[in-house]
Amino acid sequence: MLSAVLILPDDQVATGNAVSEAMGWGSPAYTVPLSADGSEPATHYGLHTWGTQAFVDMLDAGVMPDGLSAGRL
């Protein structure tokens, strides 16, 4: 398994959580608030996960997980 940190801008967290739910990770998944200087409000949110090389390849290719289409987001 590969250690992975995924970070999304604040305005994309709902979509990231929908993908997380579709992948069986549960939601919310992006729960770590981040900002450039550590002050609020957070501009990005992150998560840590363990993934396979196939998972990393899926991210690199921009492929949606099985059972999830852009229309469901």
C-alpha positions in Angstrom: 0.0 0.0 0.0 1.1 3.5 -0.7 0.6 6.4 1.7 -1.3 9.2 0.0 -2.3 12.7 1.1 -5.1 14.3 -1.0 -5.8 18.0 -0.8 -8.7 19.9 -2.3 -9.6 23.6 -2.4 -12.5 24.5 -0.1 -15.0 24.9 -2.9 -14.3 21.3 -4.1 -14.7 19.5 -0.8 -18.3 18.5 -1.4 -17.3 16.8 -4.6 -14.3 15.1 -3.0 -16.6 13.8 -0.2 -19.0 12.4 -2.8 -16.2 10.6 -4.5 -15.0 9.3 -1.1 -18.5 8.0 -0.3 -18.7 6.3 -3.7 -15.4 4.6 -3.1 -16.7 3.2 0.2 -14.5 5.5 2.4 -17.4 7.2 4.0 -18.0 10.9 4.3 -16.8 13.4 5.3 -13.3 12.4 4.4 -11.7 15.8 3.8 -11.5 16.9 7.4 -8.1 18.4 7.8 -8.3 22.2 7.5 -5.3 23.8 5.7 -4.3 27.4 4.9 -1.0 29.0 3.7 -0.2 30.5 7.1 -2.2 28.2 9.5 -4.8 30.8 10.2 -8.5 30.5 9.6 -10.4 30.3 7.5 -9.1 27.2 5.8 -8.6 27.5 2.0 -8.1 23.8 1.4 -8.9 20.5 3.2 -6.9 17.3 3.2 -7.1 13.6 4.0 -4.7 10.8 4.4 -5.3 7.3 3.0 -3.5 4.2 2.0 -3.9 3.2 -1.6 -2.8 0.7 -4.2 -0.8 1.6 -7.3 -4.1 1.2 -9.2 -5.6 3.9 -7.1 -2.7 6.2 -7.8 -2.9 5.4 -11.5 -6.7 6.3 -11.4 -5.9 9.7 -9.9 -3.1 10.3 -12.4 -5.5 9.5 -15.2 -8.4 11.5 -13.8 -10.7 8.5 -14.0 -13.9 8.3 -11.9 -14.3 5.2 -9.7 -16.7 2.6 -10.9 -20.3 3.5 -10.1 -19.7 7.2 -10.0 -20.4 9.5 -12.9 -20.1 13.3 -13.2 -23.9 13.4 -13.2 -24.0 12.1 -9.6 -21.9 14.9 -8.3 
